[in-house]
Amino acid sequence: MIASRNVGVQDLLAVMGSSQNNDPAVIQSKRLSATGASSTETLAAAERRYHKAVAIGATVTRVSSVRHPPSEAIDRIVLNRWLGIPIFLAAMYLMFTVAINLGAVFIDFFDILFGAIFVTGSEQLLSLLGLPAWMIVLLSQGLGGGIQLVATFIPVIGFLFLCLSVMEDSGYMARAAFVIDRLMIGIGLPGSAFVPLIVGFGCNVPAVMATRALTKEDDRLMTIAMAPFMSCGARLTVYALFAAAFFKGQGQNIVFLL
């Protein structure tokens, strides 16, 4: 039988009808209905017919145990109403710990390497070219020193993106976005924007870089615009200085509110 081509359907219906007419339970039920038998006999015949159907169903069906994948058990934990946010904060803490501690190992290496190339090396090269001293200082100490400073961000940002990639590939970032989405929806951002904003408390440069993980351009632009308002460590020192100067006795409260 090919049901999609309507081949053999009528033959199947005919066989089903003939088998139903030859069923003793069906024949007895029809006989009782035709002779006006009592309701008790009719119910008894219907019950026998039901038991026969159950017996047939038991012989042709097989119930196998349902095995739930491990991801469902994990979802019940990480998406829990009470455990979701603590687990998310613990994951963020672990990510920052790995990115900062491992990145700090390579900061001195990048500092020395780029300093030797763009500061010391450029200074010696410009001296050999016979340029004025003010231009040598401007190019080597100014431009070269700026490149050296930016280079120190490379290891921290690199390990941060490595941790974000691992969490993204594991599927946890999608679940974390679902957990935080209820908090972020009030400011018009998705839950995934919470991670770059948290990174902004450490430094705004990796916070802006982390917005690349957002899928929509509007969300990226809004998150980038909000990232400078996160109080990084460099800003906190300035806040503390001005708070102590202009809000004597209440400086700690001002800095805490910021």
Backbone hydrogen bonds, N-H to C=O, Kabsch-Sander energy under -0.5 kcal/mol:
donor,donor_aa,acceptor,acceptor_aa,energy
2,I,7,V,-2.2
3,A,1,M,-0.5
5,R,2,I,-0.9
6,N,3,A,-1.0
7,V,2,I,-2.4
8,G,6,N,-0.6
12,L,8,G,-1.9
13,L,9,V,-2.3
14,A,10,Q,-2.3
15,V,11,D,-2.3
16,M,12,L,-2.4
17,G,13,L,-2.3
18,S,14,A,-2.4
19,S,15,V,-2.4
20,Q,16,M,-1.9
21,N,17,G,-2.1
22,N,18,S,-1.6
23,D,19,S,-0.5
23,D,20,Q,-0.7
27,I,23,D,-2.6
28,Q,24,P,-2.6
29,S,25,A,-2.0
30,K,26,V,-2.4
31,R,27,I,-2.3
32,L,28,Q,-2.5
33,S,29,S,-1.9
34,A,30,K,-2.3
35,T,31,R,-2.2
36,G,32,L,-0.5
37,A,32,L,-3.0
42,T,38,S,-1.9
43,L,39,S,-2.6
44,A,40,T,-2.2
45,A,41,E,-2.2
46,A,42,T,-2.3
47,E,43,L,-2.3
48,R,44,A,-2.3
49,R,45,A,-2.2
50,Y,46,A,-2.2
51,H,47,E,-2.6
52,K,48,R,-2.2
53,A,49,R,-2.0
54,V,50,Y,-2.4
55,A,51,H,-2.3
56,I,52,K,-2.3
57,G,53,A,-2.5
58,A,54,V,-2.2
59,T,55,A,-1.3
60,V,56,I,-1.3
61,T,57,G,-1.1
64,S,62,R,-0.6
67,R,65,S,-0.5
68,H,66,V,-0.6
72,E,69,P,-1.2
73,A,69,P,-0.9
74,I,70,P,-2.1
75,D,71,S,-2.6
76,R,72,E,-1.9
77,I,73,A,-0.7
77,I,74,I,-0.9
78,V,74,I,-2.9
79,L,75,D,-2.0
80,N,77,I,-1.2
84,G,80,N,-2.0
87,I,83,L,-2.3
88,F,84,G,-2.1
89,L,85,I,-2.7
90,A,86,P,-2.2
91,A,87,I,-2.4
92,M,88,F,-2.4
93,Y,89,L,-2.4
94,L,90,A,-2.4
95,M,91,A,-2.3
96,F,92,M,-2.6
97,T,93,Y,-2.4
98,V,94,L,-2.4
99,A,95,M,-2.7
100,I,96,F,-2.7
101,N,97,T,-2.3
102,L,98,V,-2.1
103,G,99,A,-1.5
104,A,100,I,-2.2
105,V,101,N,-0.7
105,V,102,L,-0.5
106,F,102,L,-0.6
106,F,103,G,-0.9
107,I,103,G,-0.7
108,D,104,A,-0.7
110,F,106,F,-2.3
111,D,107,I,-2.5
112,I,108,D,-2.8
113,L,109,F,-2.6
114,F,110,F,-2.5
115,G,111,D,-1.8
116,A,112,I,-2.3
117,I,113,L,-1.7
118,F,114,F,-2.8
119,V,114,F,-0.5
119,V,115,G,-1.4
120,T,115,G,-2.6
121,G,116,A,-1.6
122,S,117,I,-0.6
123,E,119,V,-1.9
124,Q,120,T,-2.2
125,L,121,G,-2.3
126,L,122,S,-2.7
127,S,123,E,-1.8
128,L,124,Q,-1.9
129,L,125,L,-1.4
130,G,127,S,-1.0
131,L,126,L,-1.8
136,I,132,P,-2.1
137,V,133,A,-2.5
138,L,134,W,-2.1
139,L,135,M,-2.6
140,S,136,I,-2.8
141,Q,136,I,-0.5
141,Q,137,V,-1.4
142,G,137,V,-1.4
143,L,138,L,-1.7
144,G,139,L,-2.2
145,G,140,S,-0.6
146,G,142,G,-1.8
147,I,143,L,-2.0
148,Q,144,G,-2.3
149,L,145,G,-2.2
150,V,146,G,-2.3
151,A,147,I,-2.1
152,T,148,Q,-0.9
152,T,149,L,-0.7
153,F,150,V,-1.7
154,I,151,A,-1.3
157,I,153,F,-2.7
158,G,154,I,-2.8
159,F,155,P,-2.4
160,L,156,V,-2.1
161,F,157,I,-2.5
162,L,158,G,-1.9
163,C,159,F,-2.4
164,L,160,L,-2.4
165,S,161,F,-2.4
166,V,162,L,-2.2
167,M,163,C,-2.4
168,E,164,L,-2.3
169,D,165,S,-2.8
170,S,166,V,-1.8
171,G,167,M,-0.5
171,G,168,E,-0.9
172,Y,167,M,-1.2
173,M,167,M,-1.4
175,R,171,G,-1.1
176,A,172,Y,-3.1
177,A,173,M,-2.5
178,F,174,A,-1.5
179,V,175,R,-1.9
180,I,176,A,-2.4
181,D,177,A,-1.2
183,L,180,I,-1.2
184,M,180,I,-2.1
185,I,181,D,-2.0
187,I,184,M,-1.5
188,G,185,I,-1.1
189,L,184,M,-1.8
193,A,190,P,-1.4
194,F,191,G,-1.6
195,V,192,S,-0.7
197,L,193,A,-1.4
198,I,194,F,-2.2
199,V,195,V,-2.5
200,G,196,P,-1.5
201,F,198,I,-1.4
202,G,199,V,-1.7
203,C,199,V,-2.1
207,A,203,C,-1.0
208,V,204,N,-2.4
209,M,205,V,-1.9
210,A,206,P,-2.2
211,T,207,A,-0.6
211,T,208,V,-0.9
212,R,209,M,-1.5
213,A,210,A,-1.6
214,L,211,T,-1.7
220,R,216,K,-1.9
221,L,217,E,-2.6
222,M,218,D,-2.2
223,T,219,D,-2.3
224,I,220,R,-2.6
225,A,221,L,-2.1
226,M,222,M,-1.5
227,A,223,T,-1.8
229,F,226,M,-1.5
230,M,227,A,-2.0
232,C,230,M,-1.1
233,G,202,G,-0.8
236,L,232,C,-2.0
237,T,233,G,-1.3
238,V,234,A,-1.1
239,Y,235,R,-3.2
240,A,236,L,-2.8
241,L,237,T,-2.0
242,F,238,V,-2.5
243,A,239,Y,-2.9
244,A,240,A,-2.2
245,A,241,L,-1.5
246,F,242,F,-2.7
247,F,243,A,-2.1
250,Q,247,F,-1.5
251,G,247,F,-0.6
254,I,250,Q,-2.0
255,V,251,G,-2.5
256,F,252,Q,-2.1
257,L,253,N,-2.2
258,L,254,I,-1.6
